[in-house]
Each structure stands twice: as C-alpha cells, then as structure tokens.
Amino acid sequence: MKTVHHWKRAACFAVSLGLLLPACRKPADSATDQLSEAGYQPSTEDWLRAVREDNVEVMKKYAASGFALDTRDANGDGALHAAAAAGAEKAAGLLLDRGQPVDLRGGAGRTPLMLAVIANNPRMTGWLLRQGADPRLKDQDGYTPLMLAVRENSTKVVGELAVHVRDTLDAALLAAALEGRAEMIDGLTKYGASVYARMEDGRTALMVAAQNNHEEAVKMLLDLGCGRFAITPEGETAADLALVEGHQQVADLILAKPVASELSLESPAAIAAEMDAYMETAIDSEEPAATTAAADLIADDADLTDDPNPAATTAAAAGVTPARPRPPVVSLEGRTLAAAEPRPTVAGAAAGAAGAAAGGIPIVMRHYRQREIPLEVRTVSADAVTFRIAGSSPREVTVRAGETVPGSSLVVVGFDRRVATSKDNQGSPGEVSVVGISDPGTGVTRELVAGLPASAHDPLALVEDARTGQRYTASPGQRFHDADGLEYRVVDVRPNQIIIEELASGTVQTLPLRGPRG
C-alpha cells in the first residue's frame, strides 16, 4: 500500500510539472513560436518580408522575440528602407516609434525618402516628408530625391517634392531635358519649373534636348512654349546645336518655317487669355474629390428626376458649389486684392498657404510668358532695314519704312539710333540701331534693337489672388494694394520669380513661380 501511495504522489507531481512548464518558458521563446505559427522565421529575409507586407502584428512579435529591428539586407538597406519602397506606412510608423531615424542612411547612402521616390510612390513620399524627412540630402552619387525622380522618371512624386525644393525645379527641368524625360518635363512645369530656364553656359532646356536627340522631349518643350528662336550667348539656336551633332530630324522639328502667328505682335489681352487657358488645362485633373463624387451622383440620378437642372440639384445635395464661369484675367495695375477667406478647394487652400508663406503679399505667381519672334535686325541704312528671318531656310529681306515684312503682317514704322547695350557692343552702352514695327492686326507697336533677340511682347506674369483665385497679369512698374491698404510695386518679372516692393517700408520680396498646381 505504501508503494502505491508513493506512485500516485509521483504521478501527480509529473502532471503538475507538465502544466507548469509552458508558463515558465521565456517570452522570447513564445514569440519565436508564434512567428513560426504565422509562417515566419527569425531571419532577415522574413523580417523584411513582414515589413514590406505592412504586417505590424508580426513585426511586434519579432520585437518581442528579441530580433534586432535594425537588421539590414545585403545591400545595406534596413527595415525603414523596405517600408518606404513598399509604401508600408504602418510598418514605417512602428519603426519610427521604435526610434529609427527618418533619414536613416542605407545602401548607396540613400534615405527611405529616396527609396519611396525611386518607387514612384507619391503617398509614401508625402508621408515621409510629413514625418520630417529631408528632401535636400544627397546619396553617395550626389543625387537628391528630386534628381533621383528625374533619373528614374518617377513622375508621380514631383508634386510632393516640389513645394519643399522649389529653388531646384529649374535644375531638375534641365536634367530632365538632358535625359529626354518628356512626361517629367511636363510635370515639373506644372509645379513651378520654368521652360525659360538656362544652363550656366546659356543653353535652354530645348537646346539641351535637341543637342541630345530627344525628340519627344523637344516636342513637349515646344508645346510648353520654350522658344525655338532663342539663342545662346554665341548666337546659336537649338536647331544649330542639333545640326552640329547630326540630329537632322530633331533640327527639322525646330526649324519649321515660321507661321504667321509667330511673326506677329501680341496684345496683353490675348496673352492673358492664353495663359489663363493654359492654367485651366494644367489643373483640370486636380479637381477636389468631392467634385468627382458629385459627378458620380449626377450620373446615377440623371434619369430619376424631373428637376429641370438635375446637375445643380445633385451637386447641392452632395455639398458642392456648382462651378461658375471664371472672371476674365485683368491687369494688376491699380487693383485691390480681396480680403475674402481662402476658397474651400484644394487649389484655394494651397494658394492661401502660399500667400501666407510669402510674408503677407497675397499673390501667387502661376505662369510666365515671353516669346521671341524669328526676326533679327541685321543692318539699317538711311531709308531701309535688313532683317534675317529664321527658319529651315533662313533668308534676309530688306524693308523700307511703311512696307510690310514679307510673310507677315508686320509693318516697319521707322528707324532710330540711340545709346543702349547690345550683343554688338559686348553689353556696354553704345550707339545702336532701333527699328519700330507695328502689327495692324493687334494694334501693338514695338521696337527691335540690332544685336538683341526680338520679342513679341514685354515679359508678363500671370498671378493669382491667394484668397479668391482671381487672376491678373503683372508687369514691371505696376502698383496694387492689399485689403489692408498697403501699396506694392512690381519691381521685376522673371521666368521663375516676381519681385515686389512694399512701398511704405521699402521691403522687397521675391515670390517664386509656383506653376498651376504648386
């Protein structure tokens, strides 16, 4: 009996020990088992797989198992890089919460932001920027995120980066022209890059694209208004540079015979209408989500209502104000900018923020316009002027006062000699020939100076009231007021900026070109 009792005690002890063992196991061992049950192993490959899958629960199990969260792959990239490349926001958030720096350097010296850019993921790019990622850092090859976007043709991320690196957009445009990235060129100009930007040696984007035989980029730049008759300091055009490199087909695109509209002078009203139309085209795809939702409702209900204006009714039901015709673009001269609250639209909110960021001047520069005409004053005599007309077969024509320039509606109205600077006197003041021409079709008269490129109009900017969205044309010397009565003067208008002086204090501010969507 004693032996039997002892055996029962031993059996009870063994059962109790078996029940206690799981509870006595280390938490790390338990987490490792749970990883295995979830289909993961404590390896770098599986850890990064969980990150890319945005599987935060599994990532927490890795952390509980003691796995090193700063483990890197063979390229030197860590989990935050993997999350950025995959667009895994929740995973990236967990890693940041666990102390990983947002600008962690990985393979090739790249940050997570750079990986998101290379992946052409605008959502992840924007998220990382909001977490404080630095868009001006460079990788070991000297590429910033924006330049990586150009190199990789990551067109979707331009809008996220542009507001943070506006001063580098022109350089990016020139790089895109060098690479032949037509779609990238289009995107950059919508966010504030200027097609009038030049390299340090004086070449325009069109010249760079033509010289490198990038036909699609050349077509895009011509469509965007990059002047085909612009010249380098040495007097070379984009077509000249293409021909030197043997790119006849690209040169032919640029050298097309000038059409009548190119041999004309434009009125400020016509230029304003053209810039306004460009703006509307460029922002057409940026409509607020609410508008799209309303359009869907309208389509669904169109056949179910007797309302004579179902679109307006449905839009109102969706909380959307029906679109009204835009007021015409007018001159900024003498205007008082409105004091209304920012418009409740995506574009309006961005513009309002832009105005505030500009230090209180409530305008945003949206577009810039200049256009060369293919006409160069070569020589001037007592009663006639000799012009060179550019084109596939350049020609020289001699025109007397009162006569029309062949192939155009331009009339020579007179000659003069005055002291000015020109290419012929190496930029120093000297006596130059000046020829007056008039366009009866538009009523515009201009003066062409020998040795200088001829333009169809003075430089003109399209600016926008940051609070109401009203658009104006701006040119040097114009004055305007804000709603508080402060008076401003436009000091200068340049391809990528407008310079404005607050007259009472003499404070001068430079506002960058932001483009239609910037």
ZAMARGU-4260 file (C-alpha; in steps of 0.2 Angstrom, whole numbers, plus 5000, padded with zeros to 4 digits):
<rodrens>
0) 5000/5000/5000 | 5014/5012/5004 | 5022/5009/4987 | 5006/5013/4978 | 5003/5029/4988
5) 5021/5034/4983 | 5017/5031/4965 | 5002/5041/4965 | 5011/5056/4973 | 5025/5055/4959
10) 5011/5054/4945 | 5003/5069/4952 | 5019/5079/4953 | 5023/5074/4935 | 5006/5081/4929
15) 5008/5097/4939 | 5026/5099/4932 | 5019/5097/4914 | 5006/5110/4917 | 5018/5122/4924
20) 5031/5121/4911 | 5023/5132/4897 | 5020/5146/4910 | 5039/5145/4914 | 5045/5147/4897
25) 5054/5163/4891 | 5043/5176/4882 | 5056/5177/4868 | 5054/5158/4865 | 5035/5160/4865
30) 5036/5174/4852 | 5048/5164/4841 | 5035/5150/4841 | 5021/5162/4837 | 5032/5169/4822
35) 5033/5151/4816 | 5015/5148/4818 | 5012/5164/4807 | 5023/5157/4794 | 5039/5167/4798
40) 5056/5163/4804 | 5068/5174/4814 | 5078/5178/4798 | 5082/5194/4789 | 5073/5189/4774
45) 5057/5185/4783 | 5058/5201/4794 | 5059/5212/4779 | 5045/5202/4771 | 5034/5206/4786
50) 5039/5225/4784 | 5035/5225/4766 | 5018/5217/4769 | 5015/5231/4782 | 5011/5217/4795
55) 5013/5227/4811 | 5007/5212/4822 | 5021/5201/4815 | 5033/5215/4817 | 5029/5216/4836
60) 5032/5198/4838 | 5049/5200/4830 | 5052/5213/4843 | 5046/5203/4857 | 5057/5188/4852
65) 5072/5199/4853 | 5076/5201/4835 | 5087/5216/4830 | 5075/5228/4821 | 5090/5237/4814
70) 5095/5222/4804 | 5100/5226/4786 | 5100/5217/4770 | 5115/5213/4759 | 5113/5230/4750
75) 5114/5239/4767 | 5096/5244/4767 | 5086/5242/4783 | 5068/5239/4788 | 5063/5258/4786
80) 5070/5257/4768 | 5060/5242/4764 | 5044/5250/4771 | 5047/5266/4761 | 5050/5256/4745
85) 5034/5246/4748 | 5023/5260/4753 | 5021/5252/4770 | 5016/5267/4781 | 5010/5257/4797
90) 5026/5247/4797 | 5036/5263/4794 | 5027/5272/4808 | 5031/5257/4820 | 5049/5258/4816
95) 5049/5277/4819 | 5041/5275/4835 | 5054/5262/4840 | 5067/5275/4837 | 5074/5273/4820
100) 5078/5290/4812 | 5068/5295/4797 | 5083/5299/4787 | 5092/5283/4790 | 5106/5280/4778
105) 5106/5264/4768 | 5114/5256/4753 | 5122/5269/4742 | 5119/5282/4755 | 5101/5283/4752
110) 5087/5288/4764 | 5070/5280/4765 | 5063/5295/4756 | 5074/5292/4741 | 5068/5274/4741
115) 5050/5280/4740 | 5054/5292/4726 | 5063/5278/4716 | 5047/5268/4719 | 5037/5282/4712
120) 5025/5282/4727 | 5018/5299/4730 | 5008/5294/4745 | 5023/5287/4754 | 5034/5301/4748
125) 5022/5314/4756 | 5020/5304/4772 | 5039/5303/4775 | 5040/5322/4771 | 5027/5325/4784
130) 5037/5315/4797 | 5052/5327/4794 | 5062/5318/4780 | 5075/5330/4772 | 5072/5332/4754
135) 5089/5340/4751 | 5100/5326/4757 | 5111/5318/4743 | 5115/5300/4741 | 5133/5294/4738
140) 5132/5299/4720 | 5126/5316/4723 | 5108/5314/4719 | 5094/5322/4729 | 5077/5315/4729
145) 5071/5326/4716 | 5086/5322/4704 | 5083/5304/4708 | 5065/5306/4702 | 5071/5314/4686
150) 5084/5300/4683 | 5071/5286/4687 | 5057/5295/4678 | 5046/5295/4694 | 5034/5307/4688
155) 5020/5304/4701 | 5031/5311/4716 | 5035/5328/4709 | 5020/5337/4717 | 5025/5330/4734
160) 5043/5336/4732 | 5041/5352/4723 | 5034/5363/4737 | 5050/5358/4748 | 5063/5361/4734
165) 5056/5375/4723 | 5073/5383/4721 | 5079/5367/4712 | 5065/5364/4700 | 5073/5373/4685
170) 5089/5362/4688 | 5078/5347/4688 | 5070/5353/4672 | 5086/5355/4663 | 5091/5337/4669
175) 5075/5330/4663 | 5079/5338/4646 | 5096/5330/4646 | 5088/5313/4650 | 5074/5316/4637
180) 5060/5314/4650 | 5046/5322/4641 | 5032/5317/4654 | 5044/5323/4668 | 5046/5340/4660
185) 5028/5342/4659 | 5025/5338/4677 | 5039/5349/4683 | 5032/5364/4674 | 5015/5362/4682
190) 5024/5364/4699 | 5034/5379/4695 | 5049/5374/4684 | 5052/5387/4670 | 5054/5382/4652
195) 5064/5398/4651 | 5077/5391/4662 | 5095/5391/4656 | 5111/5381/4660 | 5126/5391/4666
200) 5133/5391/4648 | 5116/5399/4642 | 5108/5384/4634 | 5089/5382/4636 | 5080/5366/4640
205) 5076/5365/4622 | 5094/5366/4616 | 5099/5353/4628 | 5086/5341/4622 | 5089/5345/4604
210) 5108/5343/4606 | 5105/5325/4614 | 5092/5320/4600 | 5077/5318/4612 | 5063/5320/4600
215) 5049/5318/4612 | 5056/5330/4625 | 5059/5343/4611 | 5041/5341/4606 | 5035/5343/4624
220) 5046/5359/4626 | 5039/5367/4610 | 5022/5363/4616 | 5025/5371/4633 | 5032/5387/4624
225) 5051/5385/4625 | 5057/5397/4612 | 5063/5389/4597 | 5071/5405/4591 | 5081/5408/4607
230) 5100/5410/4606 | 5115/5406/4616 | 5127/5420/4620 | 5137/5414/4605 | 5121/5416/4594
235) 5117/5398/4592 | 5099/5391/4592 | 5093/5374/4597 | 5092/5369/4579 | 5110/5374/4576
240) 5116/5363/4591 | 5106/5349/4585 | 5113/5350/4567 | 5131/5351/4574 | 5128/5334/4582
245) 5120/5327/4566 | 5102/5326/4573 | 5093/5332/4557 | 5076/5325/4561 | 5076/5335/4578
250) 5083/5350/4569 | 5069/5349/4556 | 5056/5350/4571 | 5063/5366/4577 | 5067/5373/4560
255) 5049/5373/4553 | 5045/5388/4543 | 5038/5402/4554 | 5020/5403/4553 | 5010/5420/4553
260) 5006/5419/4572 | 5025/5418/4576 | 5028/5434/4565 | 5016/5444/4575 | 5015/5455/4590
265) 5003/5450/4604 | 4991/5461/4614 | 4991/5460/4633 | 4973/5454/4632 | 4977/5440/4620
270) 4992/5434/4631 | 4982/5434/4647 | 4968/5423/4639 | 4981/5411/4633 | 4990/5410/4650
275) 4973/5408/4658 | 4968/5394/4646 | 4985/5385/4650 | 4981/5386/4669 | 4964/5378/4667
280) 4971/5364/4656 | 4985/5361/4668 | 4974/5360/4684 | 4960/5350/4675 | 4965/5334/4683
285) 4967/5342/4701 | 4948/5344/4704 | 4943/5341/4723 | 4937/5323/4727 | 4920/5330/4732
290) 4918/5336/4714 | 4921/5319/4707 | 4909/5311/4720 | 4896/5324/4715 | 4898/5320/4697
295) 4895/5301/4700 | 4879/5305/4709 | 4873/5316/4695 | 4877/5302/4683 | 4867/5289/4694
300) 4852/5301/4696 | 4851/5309/4679 | 4837/5298/4673 | 4827/5298/4690 | 4822/5316/4692
305) 4811/5329/4685 | 4821/5343/4690 | 4825/5355/4676 | 4843/5357/4682 | 4847/5340/4690
310) 4866/5343/4690 | 4864/5358/4701 | 4852/5350/4712 | 4863/5334/4714 | 4878/5344/4717
315) 4870/5354/4730 | 4864/5338/4739 | 4882/5332/4738 | 4888/5349/4747 | 4897/5355/4731
320) 4895/5373/4724 | 4891/5372/4706 | 4906/5379/4695 | 4903/5397/4690 | 4912/5405/4675
325) 4929/5412/4679 | 4930/5431/4679 | 4942/5437/4665 | 4960/5440/4668 | 4964/5458/4671
330) 4979/5469/4673 | 4986/5470/4691 | 4988/5489/4689 | 4978/5499/4702 | 4969/5483/4709
335) 4965/5480/4727 | 4966/5462/4732 | 4951/5454/4741 | 4950/5450/4759 | 4939/5435/4757
340) 4943/5419/4766 | 4953/5406/4757 | 4942/5396/4744 | 4936/5379/4751 | 4945/5369/4737
345) 4962/5360/4736 | 4969/5373/4725 | 4962/5388/4735 | 4969/5381/4751 | 4986/5378/4743
350) 4986/5396/4736 | 4981/5403/4753 | 4995/5394/4762 | 5007/5400/4748 | 5002/5418/4751
355) 5004/5417/4769 | 5021/5409/4767 | 5026/5424/4755 | 5026/5435/4770 | 5009/5443/4768
360) 5009/5448/4750 | 4993/5439/4745 | 4998/5434/4727 | 5005/5418/4719 | 5015/5418/4703
365) 5007/5405/4692 | 5014/5407/4674 | 5026/5417/4664 | 5026/5422/4646 | 5039/5428/4634
370) 5040/5424/4615 | 5054/5428/4603 | 5050/5431/4585 | 5060/5425/4571 | 5066/5442/4566
375) 5083/5449/4568 | 5089/5467/4563 | 5105/5465/4553 | 5108/5482/4546 | 5100/5499/4545
380) 5103/5512/4532 | 5095/5529/4529 | 5079/5523/4521 | 5078/5504/4524 | 5082/5489/4536
385) 5088/5472/4533 | 5080/5458/4543 | 5086/5440/4544 | 5070/5429/4545 | 5074/5412/4554
390) 5068/5395/4548 | 5073/5380/4539 | 5080/5391/4525 | 5085/5407/4534 | 5083/5422/4522
395) 5087/5441/4523 | 5075/5454/4517 | 5076/5472/4515 | 5061/5483/4520 | 5058/5502/4519
400) 5048/5512/4531 | 5029/5509/4528 | 5032/5492/4520 | 5027/5475/4527 | 5040/5462/4532
405) 5037/5448/4519 | 5027/5433/4526 | 5020/5443/4540 | 5008/5457/4544 | 5022/5467/4552
410) 5025/5485/4546 | 5041/5495/4548 | 5036/5512/4555 | 5053/5520/4557 | 5072/5519/4562
415) 5082/5527/4575 | 5099/5527/4583 | 5101/5528/4602 | 5113/5523/4616 | 5109/5506/4623
420) 5118/5489/4626 | 5118/5475/4613 | 5127/5460/4608 | 5137/5470/4596 | 5145/5481/4609
425) 5148/5467/4622 | 5135/5473/4634 | 5142/5490/4636 | 5132/5506/4632 | 5135/5511/4614
430) 5125/5518/4599 | 5114/5505/4592 | 5100/5504/4578 | 5082/5504/4583 | 5068/5499/4572
435) 5050/5502/4575 | 5037/5489/4569 | 5019/5488/4571 | 5006/5474/4569 | 4989/5481/4562
440) 4980/5466/4567 | 4983/5468/4586 | 4987/5487/4586 | 5003/5483/4595 | 5019/5493/4591
445) 5037/5488/4597 | 5055/5492/4595 | 5068/5480/4589 | 5086/5483/4594 | 5100/5477/4582
450) 5110/5464/4590 | 5097/5459/4603 | 5084/5445/4601 | 5067/5451/4595 | 5052/5448/4606
455) 5033/5449/4603 | 5029/5457/4620 | 5037/5463/4636 | 5039/5449/4650 | 5022/5446/4658
460) 5017/5435/4673 | 5001/5428/4677 | 4997/5430/4696 | 4983/5424/4707 | 4975/5432/4722
465) 4979/5419/4735 | 4962/5421/4744 | 4950/5422/4730 | 4959/5414/4715 | 4956/5430/4704
470) 4970/5430/4691 | 4979/5446/4685 | 4993/5450/4673 | 5008/5458/4681 | 5022/5468/4673
475) 5036/5479/4680 | 5031/5495/4686 | 5013/5491/4691 | 5006/5495/4708 | 4992/5487/4718
480) 4985/5487/4735 | 4981/5473/4748 | 4965/5473/4758 | 4974/5482/4772 | 4978/5497/4761
485) 4996/5493/4759 | 5003/5498/4742 | 5015/5487/4732 | 5025/5489/4716 | 5031/5476/4704
490) 5049/5478/4703 | 5053/5465/4690 | 5045/5449/4682 | 5057/5435/4678 | 5054/5417/4671
495) 5055/5409/4688 | 5050/5423/4700 | 5042/5440/4703 | 5050/5454/4714 | 5038/5465/4723
500) 5042/5480/4734 | 5030/5486/4749 | 5032/5505/4746 | 5029/5512/4764 | 5043/5501/4771
505) 5054/5498/4756 | 5053/5480/4760 | 5057/5469/4744 | 5051/5451/4742 | 5054/5438/4729
510) 5040/5426/4726 | 5044/5410/4716 | 5035/5404/4701 | 5023/5390/4708 | 5015/5384/4692
515) 4997/5379/4690 | 4997/5366/4704 | 5011/5372/4715
</rodrens>
